[in-house]
Amino acid sequence: MAYILLGDKPRVLGIMTNKIIIKGAREHNLKNINLEIPRDKMIVMTGLSGSGKSSLAFDTLFAEGQRRYIESLSAYARQFLGHLDKPDVDEIEGLSPAISIDQKHHSANPRSTVATITEIYDYLRVLFARVGVPHCPLCGREIKKMTQEEIVDIAVQISRASKEKRNLVILSPVVRGRKGEYYQMLYDFLNAGFSEVRIDGKYASLRERIDLSRYQQHSIDLVVDRVPANLDYRVKENRMRLAESIENALKYGKDVVTIITDKEVSLSAKYTCPNDGFSFPEIEPRLFSFNSPFGACETCHGLGVENPWSEKICPICLGKRLKRESLNVLIDEKNITEVTAFSISDSYNFFVKLETTLKKSENLSAIAEIPLKEIKSRLKFMIDVGLEYLTLDRKAGTLSGGESQRIRLASQIGSRLVGALYILDEPTIGLHQRDNAKLIQTLKNLRDLGNTIIVVEHDEETIRESDYLVDIGPGAGIHGGKIVAQGSIPNVLEDKRQRSLTLDYLRGEAFIEIPKIRRSVPRTHEYLRVQGATENNLQNLNVEIPLRRFSVVTGVSGSGKSTLVYDVLFKNLSNKFNKSHCKAGQCKGMTGTEYINRVINIDQSPIGRTPRSNPATYVGAWGPIRDLFASTPDARVRGYKPGRFSFNVRGGRCENCEGHGVIAIEMHFLPTVYVTCDVCKGKRFDRETLEVQYGSSSAKVSEGGGKNIYEVLEMTIEEAVKFFDDIPWIYDKLKILNEVGLGYLKLGQSATTLSGGEAQRIKLGAELGKRDTRKTLYLLDEPTTGLHFADVKKLIEVLQKLVERGNTVVVIEHNLDVIKTADWIIDLGPEGGAKGGKIVGVGTPEAIAKKAGSFTGEYLKKILK
């Protein structure tokens, strides 16, 4: 039993249950669900795409957990955070603090990298600041911090080495490249007993008037002493004079002194090269930050490129983003950018070796202990979730949704929280079957700490390794939202009384068939040939892609699949056919391009970056829909034009929320929360605009079947296909979206709420709706993301249809159901990162299954039997 102390008496909070009990969940398409799931277990939620899995896991469980956290704060704190609406659910018992780890991409900020988002870079900066050894950028010699006595000794050596036996002039640099007249400062020097200064390289007497231009930059050195050249420093008084002069110079020059004889040398009580006088700034963590002016390259300001819109490397730092001083602080002969260029697995080995080396020095070992421990633990967690191939300097914007999610998962494991509820959205995205086991074990370790894990997943291995299954269906959208099967695994699979589409596939009663006859690829066939590809980790690859065939590029994570397909193939061909100016991946040449006339990359990037973008606008259906509303008798009487029915411009939209339907509330230390507009109640348009209705036939209008513009936006694509069945230019576009398995999406669903897989299928639908050239090369990256077994079957049919029209389809994929239905496979590997980038095998799925050394072949062999 749990208690809380209020005043001097403990009060009962309640009995900690071993279940999470959900009563009456109705969020989105959920049909008043009542559900009990065990705590401290790994629960998998399955079902068709759009069946309601995310509505239950994220929009109900996570949203309520977040709301309760906000409600637990003081009234003072809540006034800054705003009000969160309660999910449409009657009651949830046994709910722990909830942590959501979804597929949303990290910021595309060019400064954000794998090292920065995992906080490894912060610890690296501390490590280099405390243990790093500075070296002179000019001569490469090691630089040590100098004491005043050491500076005196060097000054004596410089004086004796003067060939022309010039006097030793001791200067104190007091101003370096700053604007101003400095009248008061010069007057203060005169009053302090000094008589001479050097201004912009010329000597001047302080007893004479000195006029400086106020708006020009000046460098001012205070002449502290002129020591005769023939002085014998073995005499105590002479050495004392020199020591006092240097002490004064260091005092006024902020620990820097300049000595002139035949040459001019700057020395520092901090870090100065005794060979050529190069002075280092104070070595502190910000010296290694490319986000700070103290450490960032002064030319590119820490971007590594000439400007934010350029792909050209900065000519000064050569893409390393830091000043030369930062790049010349070394640990084990490596600077910080060289360390971040390592892959995660190589970095881990580097720091294990470094730890052993530092143990030889008791002081260094103690100083480095904490940052080294934090760096190693974070690297180990990322290796455990299958990210060992990523480099630490990889930009966050280039990470896939799956990679971003697994990085956040690794960070959560590092926090070692207990008693939390973790909700994950398809964590196996982007993982080869070989790496699935490591990820699943990581989730189990998180569970064994005492946490509840809820995974929304379609991967068969993850489903079978979970403790409990909740299957939602039976269909998608309005046809889903019910619990169709639930129970512990494997009991639920053996219970024949429970029936569902998911269970049918898991039991082997339903399956995706292997093609009885594959399209042949004879040696005389036409190919698109890539010669000598060397981009990233590709090792001088020569690749042949059969034209008018369905090809799949496979291999473990990080083996070079995306580099080959996107950087080399797409960018080179896009420059040729689309007249774009991409920085294309390096290769010696490409032949066979005469057989194609268009290249389309259908990736998982969002279809729009604002909530205003939606499926209807992307496929071009929204314009005709607005035209239809403007052509209704009611709209014509009122004088409404198509713009009246746009939520992007003034006129018909609600001006309180500017047509969004929601108001964004900044949560400061929490993610931004969107609350329904209290004027239009989320309907996006003003009252007069909503009075105009359109019915797809007069019969429907007479029966009360007319819809206003908001109601059309709220329709699912499946409903809209029926509603606009007599308007061909709208019907055709929406019908294709329905065919690619997106019938459950709403027409007006915000682009920011779509998963990467949904965005990709919308793009695929838009392409299918365009006029076919029959010579198009389609490139897709993991199109099965977010798809149920039954939806994968639909997708394969769509891709095969494209090939049947005479087009070429190249897909990057880990899903074995897609791989086994391909005409041709290009398997890369054998490992990820530097150990990848080679061709392991090419040929039909049957040929790859027999290929020794192919990890893809190992798993393919099991399903081709």
C-alpha positions in Angstrom: 0.0 0.0 0.0 1.3 3.5 -0.9 1.1 6.5 1.5 1.8 10.2 1.2 2.5 12.4 4.2 0.2 15.4 4.5 0.8 17.5 7.7 1.6 15.0 10.4 -0.6 12.2 9.2 0.1 9.6 6.5 -2.9 9.2 4.1 -3.5 6.2 1.9 -3.0 6.8 -1.8 -4.2 3.4 -2.9 -3.0 -0.1 -3.6 -0.3 -0.4 -6.3 -1.9 -2.7 -8.8 0.0 -5.1 -11.1 -2.2 -4.2 -14.0 -2.9 -1.1 -16.1 -6.7 -1.0 -16.4 -8.3 1.1 -19.2 -12.0 1.7 -19.2 -14.0 3.3 -22.0 -11.3 4.5 -24.4 -12.8 6.4 -27.3 -10.0 8.5 -28.6 -10.2 8.8 -32.5 -11.6 5.5 -33.8 -11.4 3.5 -30.6 -14.8 1.9 -29.8 -15.2 2.3 -26.1 -12.4 -0.1 -25.3 -12.0 -1.8 -21.9 -8.6 -3.4 -21.5 -6.4 -4.8 -18.8 -2.7 -5.2 -19.5 0.0 -6.5 -17.1 2.6 -4.1 -15.6 6.4 -4.7 -15.7 5.9 -6.8 -18.9 6.7 -6.2 -22.6 3.4 -5.7 -24.3 3.1 -5.6 -28.1 0.2 -3.9 -29.8 -0.6 -5.2 -33.3 -3.2 -4.7 -36.0 -3.7 -3.2 -39.5 -2.3 0.2 -40.2 -4.8 2.7 -38.9 -6.6 0.2 -36.7 -6.1 2.3 -33.6 -2.8 1.0 -32.1 -1.3 4.5 -31.9 -4.6 6.0 -30.7 -4.5 3.6 -27.7 -0.8 3.6 -27.0 0.2 7.3 -27.7 -3.0 9.3 -27.8 -4.6 7.7 -24.7 -2.0 6.1 -22.5 0.9 8.5 -23.1 -1.3 11.6 -23.3 -3.0 10.8 -20.0 0.4 10.1 -18.4 1.7 13.5 -19.5 -1.5 15.2 -18.4 -1.3 13.7 -15.0 2.3 14.9 -14.7 1.3 18.5 -15.6 -1.6 18.3 -13.1 0.8 17.3 -10.3 2.6 20.6 -10.7 1.8 23.6 -8.7 -0.9 26.1 -10.0 1.9 28.6 -10.5 3.8 26.3 -12.8 0.7 25.2 -14.6 -0.2 28.8 -15.6 2.9 28.8 -17.8 2.3 25.3 -19.3 -1.3 25.7 -20.3 -4.2 23.2 -20.0 -4.0 19.7 -21.5 -7.3 18.1 -22.5 -8.0 14.7 -21.0 -8.0 11.9 -23.6 -11.4 10.6 -24.4 -11.3 7.8 -21.8 -13.4 7.1 -18.7 -10.7 5.9 -16.4 -7.1 4.5 -16.4 -5.8 2.8 -13.3 -2.2 1.7 -12.5 -0.7 4.3 -14.9 3.0 5.0 -14.4 4.8 8.1 -15.6 4.9 7.7 -19.3 7.8 8.2 -21.7 7.2 8.2 -25.5 9.9 7.2 -27.9 8.5 7.6 -31.4 9.8 7.7 -34.9 9.8 11.5 -35.3 13.0 12.7 -37.0 15.5 14.8 -35.1 16.0 18.4 -35.9 17.4 19.1 -39.3 19.6 21.7 -37.7 23.0 21.3 -39.4 24.8 21.7 -36.1 23.0 18.7 -34.5 24.9 15.4 -34.7 24.7 11.9 -33.2 27.4 13.0 -30.7 25.5 16.1 -29.6 22.0 14.6 -29.3 23.4 11.7 -27.1 25.4 14.2 -25.0 28.6 12.3 -25.9 30.0 15.5 -27.4 29.5 17.4 -24.1 31.6 14.8 -22.2 34.1 14.7 -25.1 34.6 18.5 -24.7 35.2 18.1 -21.0 37.7 15.2 -21.6 39.7 17.1 -24.2 39.7 20.3 -22.0 41.1 18.4 -19.0 43.2 15.6 -20.5 44.0 16.9 -24.0 47.6 18.0 -24.8 47.9 21.2 -26.9 50.2 21.3 -29.9 51.5 24.2 -31.9 49.5 24.5 -35.2 52.6 26.0 -36.8 55.4 23.6 -35.8 53.4 20.7 -34.3 55.4 20.8 -31.0 53.7 20.0 -27.8 52.8 23.2 -25.8 52.9 23.3 -22.0 51.6 26.0 -19.6 54.6 28.2 -18.7 55.4 29.7 -15.3 56.8 33.2 -14.8 60.2 31.6 -14.1 60.1 29.7 -17.4 59.2 32.9 -19.3 62.2 34.7 -17.7 64.5 31.9 -18.7 63.3 32.0 -22.3 63.7 35.8 -22.4 67.3 35.4 -21.3 67.9 32.9 -24.1 66.3 35.2 -26.6 68.5 38.1 -25.5 71.7 36.0 -25.7 70.7 34.7 -29.1 70.4 38.2 -30.6 72.9 38.4 -33.4 72.6 42.2 -33.7 72.8 42.6 -29.9 69.7 44.7 -29.8 68.1 45.8 -26.6 65.4 43.5 -25.1 62.1 45.3 -25.4 59.4 44.0 -23.1 55.8 44.8 -24.2 52.5 44.1 -22.6 49.6 43.6 -25.2 46.7 45.6 -23.7 44.4 46.0 -26.8 44.1 43.6 -29.7 42.1 44.7 -32.7 39.4 46.8 -31.0 37.8 50.2 -31.9 38.1 53.2 -29.6 40.1 56.3 -28.7 41.5 54.9 -25.4 42.4 58.3 -24.1 41.7 57.5 -20.4 43.6 54.2 -20.6 46.7 55.9 -22.0 46.5 58.6 -19.4 46.3 55.9 -16.6 49.5 54.3 -18.0 51.3 57.6 -17.8 50.2 58.1 -14.2 51.3 54.6 -13.4 54.9 55.6 -14.4 55.1 54.3 -18.0 56.4 56.5 -20.7 55.9 54.7 -24.0 53.4 52.6 -26.0 53.4 50.9 -29.4 50.2 51.7 -31.3 49.5 49.7 -34.5 53.2 48.9 -34.8 54.5 52.4 -34.2 56.1 53.7 -31.0 54.7 56.8 -29.3 55.5 58.8 -26.1 52.8 58.9 -23.5 54.0 62.4 -22.7 52.8 63.6 -26.0 49.1 63.9 -27.2 47.9 60.7 -28.9 44.8 61.0 -31.1 43.3 57.7 -32.2 40.4 57.2 -34.7 37.4 56.2 -32.6 35.9 54.0 -35.4 39.1 52.1 -36.4 40.5 49.0 -34.9 43.7 49.4 -32.9 46.3 47.2 -31.3 48.1 48.8 -28.4 51.2 47.4 -26.5 52.5 49.0 -23.4 56.3 49.3 -23.3 57.2 48.0 -19.8 61.0 48.1 -20.1 64.0 48.3 -22.5 66.7 46.1 -21.2 70.3 46.7 -22.5 71.6 43.9 -24.7 74.9 43.5 -22.9 73.4 42.9 -19.5 74.8 40.0 -17.5 71.9 38.0 -16.2 74.1 36.0 -13.8 74.1 39.1 -11.7 71.2 38.9 -9.3 70.1 42.6 -9.7 69.9 42.3 -13.5 67.9 39.1 -13.4 65.6 40.6 -10.8 65.0 43.6 -13.1 64.0 41.3 -16.0 61.8 39.2 -13.7 60.0 42.3 -12.4 59.5 43.7 -15.9 58.0 40.4 -17.1 55.8 40.2 -14.0 54.4 43.7 -14.8 54.0 42.9 -18.5 52.0 39.7 -17.6 49.9 41.8 -15.1 48.8 44.4 -17.7 48.7 41.9 -20.7 46.5 39.4 -19.0 49.2 36.7 -18.7 50.7 37.5 -22.1 54.1 39.2 -22.7 55.8 40.2 -26.0 59.6 40.2 -26.2 61.4 41.9 -29.1 65.1 41.7 -30.1 65.9 40.6 -33.7 62.5 39.0 -33.8 59.2 39.4 -31.9 57.9 36.6 -29.7 54.8 36.4 -27.6 54.9 34.2 -24.5 52.1 33.3 -22.2 51.7 32.2 -18.6 49.0 30.0 -20.0 49.8 28.1 -23.2 52.6 29.3 -25.6 54.8 27.5 -28.1 58.4 28.3 -27.1 59.5 27.6 -30.6 57.5 30.2 -32.5 55.6 32.0 -29.8 52.1 30.8 -30.8 49.8 31.4 -27.8 46.8 29.3 -27.0 43.7 30.6 -25.4 42.6 29.1 -22.1 41.8 25.4 -22.8 38.2 24.9 -21.6 35.2 22.9 -22.9 33.8 25.8 -25.0 37.0 25.8 -27.0 35.7 22.5 -28.6 32.2 23.7 -29.2 31.2 24.6 -32.8 28.2 26.3 -31.4 30.3 28.8 -29.5 32.2 31.7 -31.1 35.1 30.8 -28.8 35.6 27.4 -30.6 33.8 27.7 -33.9 35.7 28.2 -37.2 35.5 32.0 -37.8 34.8 31.5 -41.5 31.9 29.1 -41.5 30.8 29.8 -37.9 30.9 26.1 -37.0 28.7 24.8 -39.9 31.6 23.1 -41.8 30.2 24.5 -45.1 30.6 27.9 -46.7 27.1 29.0 -45.7 23.9 27.4 -44.5 22.6 27.0 -48.1 25.8 25.6 -49.5 27.1 22.0 -49.9 30.6 23.2 -50.4 33.2 22.5 -47.7 34.5 25.4 -45.7 38.0 26.2 -47.3 39.5 27.2 -43.9 38.5 24.4 -41.5 37.9 21.9 -44.3 34.6 20.8 -42.8 36.0 20.3 -39.3 33.9 23.2 -37.9 36.4 24.3 -35.3 39.3 26.8 -35.0 42.9 25.5 -35.6 43.6 25.9 -31.8 40.7 23.5 -31.0 42.0 21.0 -33.6 45.5 21.0 -32.2 44.5 19.6 -28.8 45.2 15.9 -29.0 44.4 12.8 -27.0 46.3 9.7 -28.0 47.3 11.7 -31.2 43.7 12.3 -32.2 41.9 15.6 -32.1 38.2 15.9 -31.3 36.9 15.9 -34.9 39.0 12.7 -35.7 37.4 11.0 -32.7 33.9 12.0 -33.8 34.6 10.7 -37.3 34.9 7.2 -35.8 32.0 4.8 -36.0 30.3 4.1 -32.6 32.0 0.6 -32.4 35.4 2.1 -33.3 34.9 4.9 -30.8 34.1 2.4 -28.1 37.3 0.5 -28.8 39.3 3.8 -28.8 38.0 4.8 -25.3 38.6 1.3 -23.9 42.2 1.6 -25.0 42.5 5.2 -23.8 41.2 4.2 -20.3 44.0 1.6 -20.1 46.6 4.2 -21.2 45.5 6.8 -18.7 45.7 4.4 -15.8 49.5 4.7 -16.0 49.0 8.2 -14.6 47.1 8.4 -11.3 46.2 12.1 -11.8 45.0 11.8 -15.4 43.1 8.6 -14.6 41.2 10.4 -11.8 40.4 13.4 -13.9 39.2 11.4 -16.9 37.2 8.8 -14.9 33.7 10.4 -15.0 33.7 11.7 -18.6 35.1 8.4 -19.8 32.5 6.3 -17.9 29.7 8.4 -19.4 31.0 8.3 -22.9 31.6 4.5 -22.8 28.2 3.7 -21.3 26.4 5.8 -24.0 28.4 4.1 -26.8 27.7 0.7 -25.3 23.9 1.3 -25.2 23.9 2.4 -28.9 25.9 -0.7 -29.9 23.2 -2.7 -28.0 20.4 -1.2 -30.1 22.2 -1.9 -33.4 23.7 1.5 -34.2 27.3 0.6 -34.1 27.8 1.6 -37.8 26.8 5.3 -37.3 29.6 7.8 -36.9 29.5 10.3 -34.1 29.6 13.2 -36.5 26.6 12.0 -38.5 24.2 14.9 -38.9 20.9 14.4 -37.0 18.9 15.4 -40.0 20.2 12.5 -42.1 19.1 9.9 -39.6 16.1 7.7 -40.4 13.1 7.7 -38.1 14.1 4.3 -36.8 17.7 5.4 -36.1 16.4 8.5 -34.3 14.1 6.4 -32.2 16.8 3.9 -31.2 19.2 6.7 -30.2 16.5 8.1 -27.8 16.0 4.5 -26.6 19.7 4.2 -25.8 19.5 7.5 -23.9 16.6 6.2 -21.9 18.4 3.0 -21.0 21.3 5.1 -19.7 18.9 6.9 -17.4 18.1 3.6 -15.6 14.7 4.8 -14.6 12.5 2.2 -12.6 8.7 2.0 -12.6 8.2 4.0 -15.8 5.9 3.2 -18.8 7.8 3.2 -22.1 5.8 3.5 -25.3 7.7 2.8 -28.5 6.6 3.0 -32.1 8.1 0.3 -34.3 11.7 0.3 -32.9 12.8 -2.4 -35.4 12.5 0.0 -38.4 15.7 0.0 -40.3 17.1 -3.1 -38.6 18.3 -6.2 -40.4 17.0 -9.5 -38.9 20.4 -10.2 -37.6 20.3 -7.1 -35.3 16.7 -7.6 -34.1 17.8 -10.0 -31.4 20.1 -7.3 -29.8 17.3 -4.7 -29.8 14.8 -7.2 -28.3 17.2 -8.1 -25.6 17.7 -4.3 -24.8 13.9 -3.9 -24.4 13.8 -6.9 -22.1 16.6 -5.4 -20.0 14.6 -2.2 -19.7 11.6 -4.3 -18.7 13.7 -6.2 -16.1 14.7 -3.0 -14.4 11.1 -2.8 -13.4 9.5 -0.9 -16.2 6.4 -1.6 -18.4 7.2 -1.6 -22.2 4.5 -1.1 -24.7 5.6 -1.6 -28.3 3.5 -0.8 -31.4 5.0 -3.3 -33.8 4.5 -5.3 -37.0 7.8 -7.3 -36.9 7.1 -11.0 -36.4 10.1 -11.7 -34.2 9.4 -8.9 -31.8 5.8 -9.9 -31.5 6.8 -13.5 -30.7 9.4 -12.4 -28.1 6.9 -10.1 -26.2 5.2 -11.2 -23.0 1.6 -10.1 -24.0 -0.2 -9.3 -27.2 -3.1 -6.9 -27.8 -4.4 -7.0 -31.4 -6.6 -4.1 -32.5 -8.9 -4.3 -35.5 -10.6 -6.0 -37.2 -10.0 -3.4 -40.0 -8.6 0.2 -40.3 -10.2 3.6 -39.6 -13.9 3.3 -38.9 -13.6 -0.5 -39.3 -11.1 -0.8 -36.5 -10.8 0.4 -32.9 -11.8 -2.9 -31.2 -9.8 -5.4 -29.3 -10.0 -8.5 -31.5 -7.5 -10.7 -29.6 -5.4 -10.4 -26.5 -3.4 -12.7 -24.2 0.0 -13.8 -23.1 2.4 -15.2 -25.7 2.5 -18.0 -26.8 -0.9 -18.9 -25.2 -2.8 -16.4 -27.4 -1.3 -18.0 -30.6 -2.5 -21.5 -29.4 -6.0 -20.4 -28.5 -8.0 -21.2 -31.6 -11.1 -19.5 -30.1 -9.4 -16.1 -30.8 -9.4 -15.1 -34.4 -7.8 -12.1 -36.1 -5.9 -11.2 -39.3 -2.7 -10.8 -37.3 -3.1 -14.2 -35.6 -3.8 -15.8 -39.0 -0.4 -14.6 -40.3 1.4 -15.5 -37.0 -0.1 -19.0 -37.2 0.8 -19.4 -40.8 -2.8 -19.7 -41.9 -2.4 -16.5 -44.0 0.8 -15.6 -45.8 2.3 -13.6 -48.7 3.0 -16.0 -51.5 6.3 -16.5 -53.3 5.9 -15.7 -57.0 5.4 -18.9 -59.0 7.3 -17.4 -61.9 9.8 -14.5 -61.5 10.7 -12.1 -64.3 13.9 -13.4 -65.8 17.1 -11.4 -65.9 19.3 -12.9 -68.7 22.8 -11.7 -69.3 21.7 -10.0 -72.5 19.2 -7.9 -70.5 19.5 -4.1 -70.4 21.0 -2.8 -67.1 21.6 0.5 -65.4 25.3 0.2 -64.5 27.2 2.1 -61.8 31.0 1.9 -62.0 33.5 2.6 -59.3 31.1 3.9 -56.6 33.2 5.2 -53.6 30.9 7.5 -51.7 31.0 7.1 -47.9 31.8 3.5 -47.1 31.2 2.1 -50.7 34.4 0.3 -51.7 34.8 0.9 -55.5 31.4 -0.8 -56.2 30.4 -1.9 -59.7 26.6 -2.5 -59.7 24.2 -3.7 -62.4 20.5 -2.9 -61.9 18.2 -4.8 -64.3 15.8 -2.4 -66.0 12.0 -3.0 -66.1 12.4 -5.3 -63.0 11.7 -5.2 -59.3 15.0 -5.1 -57.5 15.7 -5.0 -53.8 18.9 -3.7 -52.2 19.5 -5.6 -48.9 22.2 -5.8 -46.2 22.8 -5.2 -42.5 22.2 -1.7 -41.2 25.0 0.7 -42.3 26.2 -1.6 -45.1 25.9 1.2 -47.7 22.4 0.7 -49.1 21.1 4.3 -48.8 24.5 5.6 -50.0 24.2 3.5 -53.2 20.6 4.2 -53.9 20.2 7.8 -52.7 23.6 9.5 -52.8 25.0 7.7 -55.9 22.0 6.6 -58.0 19.3 9.3 -57.3 21.5 12.4 -57.0 23.5 11.6 -60.2 20.4 10.8 -62.2 18.5 13.8 -60.7 21.2 16.1 -61.8 20.9 14.6 -65.3 17.1 14.4 -65.7 15.8 17.0 -63.2 18.6 19.6 -63.8 19.1 19.7 -60.1 22.4 20.7 -58.5 22.8 18.0 -55.8 26.2 17.1 -54.5 26.1 13.6 -56.1 27.8 10.5 -54.6 31.2 9.7 -56.1 31.4 7.1 -58.9 33.5 6.7 -62.0 30.6 6.5 -64.3 27.0 5.4 -65.1 25.7 3.7 -68.2 22.3 2.6 -69.4 20.7 5.9 -68.6 19.3 6.1 -72.1 16.7 3.5 -71.2 15.1 5.8 -68.6 13.8 9.3 -68.8 12.8 10.1 -65.2 13.9 9.3 -61.7 11.7 9.5 -58.6 12.9 9.1 -55.1 9.9 8.2 -52.8 11.4 8.7 -49.3 10.0 8.9 -45.8 10.5 12.7 -45.4 7.3 14.6 -44.4 5.0 15.6 -47.1 4.9 19.1 -45.5 6.6 20.8 -42.6 3.5 22.6 -41.2 0.2 21.4 -39.8 -1.5 22.9 -42.9 -0.2 20.2 -45.2 -2.4 17.1 -45.6 -3.0 14.2 -47.9 -5.6 16.1 -49.9 -3.3 19.0 -50.7 -0.3 16.8 -51.5 -2.1 14.6 -54.1 -3.8 17.6 -55.7 -7.4 16.8 -54.6 -7.9 19.8 -52.3 -8.0 22.4 -55.1 -10.8 20.7 -57.0 -12.7 20.1 -53.8 -12.7 23.9 -53.0 -13.8 24.6 -56.6 -16.8 22.2 -56.0 -17.8 24.1 -52.9 -17.4 27.4 -54.6 -19.7 26.2 -57.4 -22.6 25.3 -55.1 -25.8 27.5 -55.4 -25.4 28.6 -51.8 -21.8 29.7 -52.3 -22.6 31.5 -55.6 -25.4 33.4 -53.9 -23.1 34.5 -51.1 -20.4 35.4 -53.7 -17.8 32.9 -52.2 -14.8 32.1 -54.4 -12.6 29.0 -53.9 -10.3 31.0 -51.6 -13.2 31.2 -49.1 -12.7 27.5 -48.5 -9.0 27.7 -47.8 -7.6 27.5 -44.3 -4.3 29.2 -45.5 -5.7 32.7 -46.3 -8.0 35.2 -44.7 -11.6 35.1 -45.7 -13.3 32.0 -44.6 -10.9 30.6 -42.0 -11.1 31.1 -38.3 -8.8 34.0 -37.5 -8.4 33.0 -33.8 -6.4 29.9 -34.8 -5.6 31.1 -38.3 -7.2 28.0 -39.8 -5.2 25.5 -37.8 -8.1 24.4 -35.6 -5.6 24.2 -32.7 -3.5 26.6 -30.7 0.1 25.8 -30.1 1.2 26.2 -26.4 5.0 26.4 -25.7 5.7 24.0 -22.8 9.2 25.4 -22.2 11.0 22.3 -20.9 8.4 19.9 -22.4 7.3 19.3 -26.0 4.9 21.9 -27.5 1.3 21.0 -26.9 -1.6 21.7 -29.2 -5.1 22.5 -27.7 -8.4 22.9 -29.6 -9.3 26.4 -30.6 -12.1 27.6 -28.3 -13.7 29.8 -31.1 -14.1 27.4 -34.0 -13.9 24.3 -31.7 -11.3 22.8 -34.1 -13.4 23.2 -37.2 -10.8 25.7 -38.8 -13.4 27.8 -40.6 -15.8 30.5 -39.5 -19.5 29.9 -39.0 -20.7 31.4 -42.4 -18.3 29.3 -44.4 -19.4 26.1 -42.6 -23.0 26.8 -43.6 -22.2 26.0 -47.2 -22.7 22.3 -48.0 -21.9 20.1 -50.9 -23.5 16.7 -51.7 -22.0 14.5 -54.4 -25.5 14.0 -55.9 -28.8 15.8 -55.5 -30.2 12.6 -53.9 -27.7 12.8 -51.1 -28.4 16.5 -50.5 -32.2 15.8 -50.3 -31.5 13.0 -47.9 -29.4 15.3 -45.7 -26.2 13.8 -47.0 -24.5 17.1 -47.8 -21.2 17.9 -46.1 -19.6 21.2 -45.2 -15.9 21.9 -45.8 -14.8 20.8 -42.3 -16.8 17.6 -42.5 -15.1 16.8 -45.8 -11.7 17.3 -44.2 -12.7 15.0 -41.4 -13.7 12.2 -43.8 -11.4 9.2 -44.1 -10.0 8.6 -47.6 -12.1 5.5 -47.8 -15.3 7.5 -47.1 -14.2 10.3 -49.5 -13.8 7.8 -52.3 -17.5 6.9 -52.0 -18.6 10.5 -51.5 -16.8 11.8 -54.6 -17.5 8.7 -56.8 -19.1 10.8 -59.5 -16.3 13.4 -59.7 -13.5 11.7 -61.7 -10.7 14.2 -61.1 -11.1 13.8 -57.3 -12.1 10.2 -57.2 -9.1 8.9 -59.2 -6.6 10.6 -56.9 -8.2 9.4 -53.7 -8.9 5.9 -55.1 -5.1 5.3 -55.5 -4.5 6.4 -51.8 -7.1 3.9 -50.8 -5.3 1.2 -52.9 -2.0 1.7 -51.2 -3.5 1.0 -47.8 -4.2 4.6 -46.6 -8.0 4.5 -46.6 -8.0 5.0 -42.8 -6.3 8.5 -43.0 -8.4 11.6 -42.9 -8.3 13.9 -45.9 -7.3 16.8 -43.7 -4.9 14.9 -41.4 -2.0 17.1 -40.6 1.3 16.2 -42.3 3.1 16.5 -38.9 1.1 13.6 -37.5 1.9 11.2 -40.3 4.6 8.5 -39.8 7.5 8.2 -42.3 5.8 5.2 -43.8 2.5 6.9 -44.3 4.2 10.0 -45.9 6.1 7.6 -48.2 2.9 5.8 -49.3 1.1 9.2 -50.0 4.0 10.1 -52.3 3.7 6.7 -53.9 0.0 7.3 -54.4 0.7 10.7 -55.9 3.1 9.2 -58.4 0.7 6.4 -59.4 -1.9 9.1 -60.2 0.5 10.9 -62.6 0.8 10.1 -66.3 3.2 7.1 -66.7 6.2 7.5 -69.0 6.9 3.7 -68.8 10.6 4.6 -68.5 10.7 5.8 -64.9 13.1 4.6 -62.2 11.4 4.5 -58.8 13.6 4.4 -55.7 12.0 3.6 -52.3 13.6 3.3 -48.9 11.8 0.8 -46.6 8.3 1.3 -47.8 6.9 -1.4 -45.5 7.5 0.9 -42.5 4.3 0.9 -40.4 2.6 -1.8 -42.4 0.8 -4.8 -41.2 1.3 -8.2 -43.0 -1.9 -7.6 -45.0 -0.8 -4.1 -45.9 2.6 -5.3 -47.1 0.7 -7.6 -49.5 -1.1 -4.6 -50.9 2.1 -2.6 -51.3 3.8 -5.5 -53.1 0.9 -5.6 -55.6 1.3 -1.8 -56.2 5.0 -2.1 -56.8 4.6 -5.1 -59.1 2.0 -3.0 -61.1 4.6 -0.3 -61.6 7.0 -2.8 -63.0 4.4 -4.4 -65.3 3.9 -0.9 -66.9 7.6 -1.0 -68.0 9.1 0.9 -65.1 12.1 0.0 -62.9 11.6 -0.2 -59.2 14.6 -0.3 -56.7 13.7 -0.8 -53.1 15.9 -0.7 -49.9 14.2 -3.2 -47.6 14.7 -5.6 -44.6 11.2 -7.1 -44.8 11.6 -10.7 -45.9 8.1 -10.8 -47.5 9.2 -8.0 -49.9 12.7 -9.5 -50.5 11.3 -13.0 -51.4 8.9 -11.5 -54.0 11.7 -9.5 -55.8 13.0 -10.3 -59.3 16.6 -9.4 -58.3 18.5 -8.8 -55.1 21.7 -6.8 -54.6 23.0 -7.8 -51.2 25.6 -5.4 -49.6 27.8 -6.0 -46.6 29.2 -8.0 -45.1 29.0 -5.7 -42.0 28.1 -2.0 -41.4 30.3 1.1 -41.6 33.9 0.6 -42.6 33.4 -3.2 -42.7 30.6 -2.8 -45.3 30.3 -1.3 -48.7 31.0 -4.4 -50.7 28.7 -6.6 -52.8 28.1 -9.9 -51.0 25.9 -11.3 -53.7 23.5 -10.5 -56.6 20.8 -12.6 -58.1 17.4 -14.1 -57.5 16.1 -14.6 -53.9 16.9 -18.3 -54.4 20.5 -17.6 -55.4 21.1 -15.2 -52.4 19.6 -17.9 -50.0 22.5 -20.2 -51.2 25.2 -17.5 -50.9 27.7 -18.2 -48.2 28.5 -15.2 -46.0 25.2 -13.4 -46.7 23.3 -12.6 -43.5 20.2 -11.8 -45.7 20.6 -15.3 -47.3 20.6 -17.0 -43.9 17.2 -15.6 -43.1 15.8 -15.9 -46.7 16.7 -19.6 -46.7 14.2 -20.2 -43.9 11.2 -18.8 -45.7 11.9 -20.1 -49.2 11.7 -23.7 -48.1 
